[in-house]
Amino acid sequence: MDDREDEDGADDIDRNGVITVMRARDPEGEWLALESEPRLMKKADPDKGEKGLYKLYPEGVDNDGDGQYGEDGPGGANVGVNFPHLFRYFSKDGGQWAGSESESLGLIRFVFQHPRSPCPSPSGKIISASPPPVAGARVTQTSPRSRSQSTWAPS
């Protein structure tokens, strides 16, 4: 992971208008070409004495030098809106489902596994665990005494 965004998308190397999969000979590979149709691949079965000859990669080049091919195309999920309270189906940046990203799912699991923990308040480009203030709403000051009476303490 190089902490950069949208810099290594798929490349149409053969310029046929379709992004597919490319294979590369590799002694560590786990794929074999089919005898009947060499353009098709199957996973080698060690129980049958088969040894893979190829690794498969998404069509592209390693544009960012991190050793991965075409893994970071434009778009993707915004972790900030991947939490259940902000998730919108069919949005371009929400992810497949609420909690589908490992970062948001990790925090969700932590909260459920530690029910006596104070509420986490994640923040980011979009996320806010509490609703934003209403425009024009009056903010009232609380006295130090009333704040200390409402302080959370474990029982």
Sequence and secondary structure as in RCSB ss.txt:
>XXXX:A:sequence
MDDREDEDGADDIDRNGVITVMRARDPEGEWLALESEPRLMKKADPDKGEKGLYKLYPEGVDNDGDGQYGEDGPG
GANVGVNFPHLFRYFSKDGGQWAGSESESLGLIRFVFQHPRSPCPSPSGKIISASPPPVAGARVTQTSPRSRSQS
TWAPS
>XXXX:A:secstr
  S  S B    TT SS   EEEEE TT  EEE SS TTSEEE  GGGT    EEEEESS  TTSSS SS B S 
   GGG STTT  TT SSS SSTT SHHHHHHHHHHHH TTS     BSSS BSS    TT       HHHHHHT
     
